[in-house]
Amino acid sequence: MKIVFLDAKSIGDDIDLSGFDQLGEVVKYGFSTPEEAGERTKDADVVIINKVQINEQTIGRADHLKLVCVTATGTNNLDKEYLAKRQIEWRNVAGYSTETVAQHTFALLFYLLEKLNYYDQYVKSEKYIGDTIFTHFSNVFHDLNGMTWGIVGLGNIGRRVADIAKMFGCHVIYYSTSGKNNQEGYERVDFDTLLTTSDIISVHAPLDANTQDLMNAEAFAKMKKSAIFLNLGRGPIVVEQDLADALKNNEIAAAGLGITLTAASTMVFYSLDYSMSNFEQAKARIHRVSQTENCLYIYLIAKHTVDTKILRALRDKADLAKMLVDDYRNGSNPFQEGV
């Protein structure tokens, strides 16, 4: 049996993959373009991927392929109709990142809710030692206790976030994007009720026909002006321009946008998708939102994480990728006007 891992570098170098060697011949590639994947999978019995697109282009010549394994929870990079047509099974890893994503949800929330960037800069500027009193009220925040937390998508991650939010004293409500999910012990509401009554809204839903562009201008307009929006689901659930406009027009208070790279390393990196081929579009999206002061926008957690992500996303644009990496290392914003 031949096992081909198309993007092994995308899950990090600290994971022991030697267990696969007991199952057959294993070939690992750091990253693969669609063209490379088509060639590399043609003799495979099993293909393992993280973010590589699986479709006719990438596995069309894989005559012996029986199984596609996804080293993540999300599977919107699989052409499931094509796999079913060819009777190729697929499996994903459900639940591996529940604790990590829940933790990151609250990291985003508290950064925004408690104005941590503002107070960090305030203390580092040494203005605090020059104040006449020990209290500072220029940028107030409030207790999480007593707030209403609305959750879109009450799967494993959504339930974990709900349980932690309850521990902080929040009133938790949720909206089922499929209309079929009734969770005992949790209060289900319609979408409008969630939008209009929630102080915090977090998205933990998969990307499908029910969630594509769910958070649009109409949705943001219904939210409280004091509300914080967190997207821990897929990027296309949010209409990016509508979110940017809502923030600029103070229709909502703040937004935290998160994606999970590995179970141990998370970062916020707005809309530069692995599959995005139009870099100018990606750059415009990132720049557009980065200009909004009350949108949480963090380039990186670790330098090596950003380096590999950019090189992975822009592997066919080597000069541009090198420029972006150099900019990051020098501490500048590679998405500023004129770049």
C-alpha positions in Angstrom: 0.0 0.0 0.0 1.3 3.4 -1.0 0.5 6.4 1.3 1.2 9.9 0.0 1.1 12.9 2.3 0.8 16.0 0.1 1.4 18.8 2.6 3.1 17.3 5.7 4.9 20.6 6.6 1.5 22.3 7.1 1.0 20.4 10.4 4.4 21.3 11.8 7.7 19.5 12.2 7.1 18.4 15.8 4.6 15.6 15.1 5.7 12.0 14.9 4.4 10.5 11.7 6.4 7.2 12.0 3.3 5.2 12.7 2.4 5.4 9.0 5.5 3.5 8.1 4.0 0.4 9.6 1.1 0.5 7.2 3.0 0.6 3.9 5.3 2.7 1.7 5.0 6.3 2.8 6.0 9.3 0.7 5.8 12.8 2.3 5.9 16.1 0.5 6.2 19.4 2.4 3.7 21.2 0.1 2.1 20.5 -3.2 0.5 22.7 -5.8 -2.5 21.3 -7.7 -0.3 20.4 -10.6 2.2 18.6 -8.4 -0.6 16.8 -6.5 -1.9 15.4 -9.7 1.5 13.8 -10.5 2.3 12.8 -6.9 -1.0 10.9 -6.3 -1.2 8.8 -9.4 0.2 5.7 -7.8 -1.3 6.3 -4.3 -3.7 4.0 -2.4 -4.2 6.5 0.4 -3.7 10.3 0.2 -3.2 12.4 3.4 -3.8 16.1 3.2 -4.4 19.1 5.4 -5.3 22.0 3.1 -4.6 20.7 -0.4 -7.7 20.7 -2.6 -8.9 17.2 -3.5 -10.7 17.2 -6.8 -10.4 15.8 -10.3 -7.3 17.9 -11.0 -5.4 16.7 -8.0 -6.4 13.0 -7.9 -7.8 12.4 -11.4 -4.9 10.1 -12.4 -4.9 8.2 -9.0 -6.5 5.0 -10.4 -5.7 3.0 -7.2 -6.9 5.6 -4.7 -9.2 4.2 -2.0 -9.0 6.7 0.9 -8.4 10.4 1.5 -7.5 11.3 5.1 -7.8 15.0 6.2 -5.5 16.0 9.1 -8.1 18.6 10.2 -11.8 18.9 11.0 -12.9 21.0 8.1 -13.5 19.2 4.8 -14.6 22.0 2.4 -11.4 21.4 0.4 -12.8 18.0 -0.7 -14.9 17.6 -3.8 -17.2 15.1 -2.1 -19.3 14.5 -5.2 -16.3 13.6 -7.2 -15.1 11.2 -4.4 -18.5 9.6 -4.2 -18.6 9.1 -8.0 -15.3 7.3 -7.8 -16.3 5.4 -4.6 -13.3 6.9 -2.7 -13.8 7.1 1.0 -12.7 10.1 3.1 -12.1 10.6 6.8 -11.3 13.7 8.9 -10.1 14.3 12.4 -13.2 15.5 14.4 -12.6 17.1 17.8 -8.8 17.3 17.8 -8.8 21.1 18.2 -11.8 21.7 20.5 -9.9 22.9 23.5 -7.4 24.9 21.4 -10.1 26.8 19.5 -12.2 27.4 22.6 -9.1 28.8 24.3 -8.3 31.0 21.3 -11.9 32.3 21.3 -11.5 33.7 24.8 -8.0 35.0 24.0 -9.6 37.1 21.2 -12.5 38.1 23.3 -10.5 39.4 26.3 -8.0 41.2 24.0 -11.0 43.2 22.7 -13.3 43.3 25.7 -10.6 44.6 28.1 -8.9 46.9 25.6 -5.6 45.1 26.2 -3.8 46.6 23.3 -4.7 50.1 24.5 -3.6 49.5 28.1 -0.5 47.7 27.1 0.6 50.7 25.0 -0.6 53.1 27.8 1.7 51.5 30.3 4.6 51.1 28.0 4.4 54.7 27.0 5.0 55.6 30.7 2.0 57.8 30.8 0.7 55.9 33.7 3.5 57.0 36.0 2.8 60.6 35.2 -1.0 60.4 36.0 -2.2 62.4 39.0 -4.4 59.5 40.2 -3.9 55.8 40.1 -7.1 55.1 38.1 -7.5 55.6 34.3 -10.9 55.9 32.7 -10.2 56.9 29.1 -11.1 53.5 27.7 -13.5 51.6 30.0 -14.6 48.0 29.8 -17.2 45.9 31.6 -17.6 42.5 33.3 -18.3 39.5 31.1 -20.7 38.3 33.9 -24.3 39.1 32.9 -23.6 39.5 29.2 -25.5 37.5 26.5 -23.3 35.3 24.4 -24.7 34.2 21.1 -23.2 31.2 19.4 -23.6 30.3 15.7 -23.0 26.6 15.3 -23.3 24.5 18.5 -21.0 21.6 17.6 -18.2 20.3 19.8 -16.3 23.6 19.8 -19.5 25.7 20.1 -20.6 23.7 23.2 -17.2 24.0 24.8 -17.3 27.8 24.3 -20.8 27.9 25.7 -19.9 25.9 28.8 -16.9 28.2 29.5 -19.0 31.3 28.9 -21.5 30.1 31.4 -18.8 29.7 34.0 -18.0 33.4 33.5 -21.7 34.1 34.2 -22.9 34.7 30.6 -26.4 34.0 29.4 -25.7 31.7 26.4 -28.0 31.3 23.4 -27.4 29.6 20.1 -28.6 29.5 16.5 -28.7 26.3 14.5 -27.6 27.0 10.9 -29.2 23.8 9.7 -32.4 24.3 11.6 -32.1 20.8 12.9 -29.7 21.0 15.8 -31.5 20.8 19.1 -29.1 20.6 22.0 -30.5 19.7 25.4 -29.4 22.2 28.1 -28.8 25.0 25.7 -31.2 27.8 24.6 -31.9 27.8 20.9 -33.1 31.0 19.3 -33.8 32.3 15.7 -31.1 34.2 13.9 -32.6 37.6 14.4 -33.0 37.1 18.1 -29.3 36.1 18.4 -28.2 39.1 16.4 -30.3 41.7 18.3 -29.8 40.5 21.8 -26.2 39.3 22.0 -23.4 41.3 23.5 -20.9 38.8 22.0 -21.4 36.6 18.9 -19.0 33.8 18.0 -19.2 31.7 14.9 -18.1 28.0 15.2 -20.0 26.6 12.2 -18.7 24.8 9.1 -18.8 26.4 5.7 -21.8 25.1 3.7 -24.8 26.4 1.8 -26.4 27.5 5.1 -23.4 29.5 6.3 -21.9 31.0 3.2 -22.1 34.8 3.5 -24.3 34.4 6.6 -22.7 37.4 8.4 -23.4 40.2 5.9 -24.4 43.8 6.1 -28.0 43.0 7.0 -26.8 40.8 9.9 -24.2 43.4 11.2 -26.8 46.1 11.1 -29.1 44.2 13.5 -26.3 43.7 16.1 -25.8 46.0 19.1 -23.4 48.8 18.6 -21.6 47.6 21.7 -21.3 44.0 20.4 -18.1 42.1 19.8 -18.1 39.7 16.8 -15.7 36.6 16.7 -15.3 34.3 13.7 -13.6 31.1 14.6 -15.2 29.3 11.6 -14.4 29.5 7.9 -13.6 32.9 6.4 -16.4 32.9 3.7 -19.0 32.8 6.4 -18.4 36.5 6.7 -18.8 39.0 3.9 -15.5 40.8 4.4 -16.4 44.2 3.0 -19.6 44.3 5.0 -17.7 43.6 8.2 -15.2 46.3 7.4 -18.0 48.7 6.7 -19.8 47.8 9.9 -16.6 48.4 11.9 -15.8 51.7 10.2 -19.4 52.9 10.7 -19.4 51.9 14.3 -22.3 49.5 13.8 -20.5 47.0 16.0 -17.8 47.6 18.6 -15.1 45.2 17.5 -14.2 42.0 15.7 -11.8 39.1 16.2 -11.0 36.9 13.3 -9.3 33.6 14.0 -8.0 30.5 12.2 -6.3 27.5 13.7 -3.0 26.5 12.0 -2.2 23.5 14.2 -3.5 22.2 17.4 -0.7 24.0 19.3 -0.3 27.2 17.3 -3.0 29.7 16.5 -2.9 33.0 14.9 -5.2 35.7 13.3 -4.5 36.2 9.7 -7.3 37.7 7.8 -8.4 36.0 4.6 -5.1 35.0 3.1 -6.4 31.5 2.3 -4.2 28.6 1.2 -6.4 28.2 -1.9 -6.6 31.9 -2.8 -4.9 32.3 -6.2 -5.6 36.0 -6.7 -3.1 37.6 -4.4 -4.1 41.2 -5.2 -7.6 40.4 -4.0 -6.2 38.9 -0.8 -3.9 41.9 -0.2 -6.8 44.3 -0.8 -9.0 42.4 1.7 -6.3 42.3 4.3 -5.5 46.0 3.9 -9.1 47.0 3.9 -9.8 45.4 7.3 -6.4 46.3 8.8 -7.3 50.0 8.4 -10.1 49.6 10.9 -8.8 50.4 14.3 -11.3 48.4 16.3 -10.8 45.2 14.3 -8.4 42.8 16.0 -5.7 42.2 13.4 -2.6 40.3 14.4 -0.1 39.2 11.8 1.6 36.4 13.7 2.2 34.5 16.8 5.6 33.1 15.7 7.9 34.3 12.9 8.3 30.7 11.5 4.6 30.2 11.4 4.0 33.3 9.2 7.0 32.5 7.0 5.8 29.1 6.1 2.2 30.2 5.7 3.1 33.0 3.2 5.5 30.7 1.3 2.8 28.1 1.2 0.2 30.5 0.0 2.4 32.1 -2.6 4.7 29.4 -3.6 4.3 30.3 -7.3 5.2 34.0 -6.5 8.7 33.5 -5.0 9.9 37.1 -5.3 6.7 38.4 -3.7 6.8 35.8 -1.0 10.4 36.7 -0.1 9.5 40.4 0.0 6.6 39.7 2.4 8.7 37.6 4.7 11.4 40.2 4.8 8.9 42.8 5.7 7.5 40.7 8.5 11.0 40.1 9.9 11.7 43.8 9.8 8.5 44.5 11.7 6.7 46.5 8.9 3.3 46.1 7.4 3.6 44.5 3.9 0.0 45.3 3.1 0.3 49.1 3.4 -0.7 51.3 0.5 1.7 51.2 -2.4 3.1 47.8 -1.7 
